[in-house]
Amino acid sequence: MNTSHGKPSVWRRIARAFRSGRAERAELTCDEVRDLSSDYLAREQAREAMTDTLFDRVQRHLGSCAPCRSFVEGLRRTVNL
């Protein structure tokens, strides 16, 4: 699946990272975290939408990125309406 901009989807990029062995080392980008934010929130609520490793990587990014934290918090508030 490609995006309309001709870039591989976030899931394809992450799958390639896992296959190449760099998944644990590579930092997620803000675009990747935003693309994964719904799955991240579902995983928080124990609905197992993503692997533990990926969940930890999103958490690590959110710990150091205020704009992404704000985005996820806004999405969390919207979902909880």
C-alpha positions as CSV (number, residue, x, y, z in Angstrom):
1,M,0.0,0.0,0.0
2,N,1.4,3.4,-1.0
3,T,0.3,6.8,0.1
4,S,-0.9,9.3,-2.4
5,H,2.6,10.9,-2.3
6,G,4.3,7.8,-3.6
7,K,5.9,7.0,-0.2
8,P,5.6,3.6,1.3
9,S,3.0,3.3,4.0
10,V,4.2,3.4,7.6
11,W,3.5,-0.3,8.0
12,R,5.7,-1.2,5.0
13,R,8.5,1.0,6.4
14,I,8.3,-0.6,9.8
15,A,8.1,-4.1,8.3
16,R,11.3,-3.4,6.3
17,A,13.0,-2.1,9.5
18,F,12.1,-5.4,11.3
19,R,13.3,-7.5,8.4
20,S,16.6,-5.6,8.3
21,G,17.1,-5.9,12.0
22,R,17.2,-2.1,12.6
23,A,13.7,-1.9,14.1
24,E,14.9,-1.9,17.7
25,R,17.5,0.8,17.0
26,A,15.7,3.1,14.6
27,E,13.8,6.0,16.0
28,L,10.3,6.6,14.7
29,T,9.6,9.8,12.9
30,C,6.7,12.1,13.8
31,D,4.8,11.0,10.7
32,E,5.1,7.4,11.8
33,V,4.0,8.1,15.3
34,R,1.0,10.1,14.1
35,D,0.1,7.2,11.6
36,L,0.4,4.7,14.5
37,S,-1.4,6.8,17.1
38,S,-4.8,5.1,16.9
39,D,-3.2,1.7,17.3
40,Y,-1.1,3.1,20.1
41,L,-4.2,4.2,22.0
42,A,-6.0,0.9,21.3
43,R,-2.9,-0.9,22.7
44,E,-3.0,1.3,25.8
45,Q,-6.6,0.0,26.4
46,A,-5.3,-3.6,26.1
47,R,-6.8,-4.2,22.7
48,E,-3.5,-5.5,21.4
49,A,-3.4,-3.4,18.2
50,M,0.4,-3.4,18.0
51,T,3.4,-5.4,19.2
52,D,5.1,-4.6,22.5
53,T,8.3,-3.5,20.7
54,L,6.4,-1.0,18.5
55,F,4.4,0.2,21.5
56,D,7.6,0.9,23.4
57,R,9.1,2.7,20.4
58,V,6.0,5.0,20.2
59,Q,6.2,5.6,23.9
60,R,9.9,6.5,23.6
61,H,9.2,9.0,20.9
62,L,6.3,10.5,22.8
63,G,8.6,10.9,25.8
64,S,10.9,13.3,23.8
65,C,8.5,14.9,21.4
66,A,6.0,17.5,22.7
67,P,4.1,18.0,19.4
68,C,3.5,14.3,19.1
69,R,2.4,14.0,22.7
70,S,0.0,16.9,22.1
71,F,-1.4,15.1,19.0
72,V,-1.9,11.8,20.8
73,E,-3.5,13.5,23.8
74,G,-5.9,15.4,21.4
75,L,-6.8,12.1,19.7
76,R,-7.3,10.5,23.1
77,R,-9.7,13.2,24.1
78,T,-11.6,12.9,20.9
79,V,-11.9,9.1,21.2
80,N,-13.2,9.5,24.8
81,L,-16.0,11.9,23.8
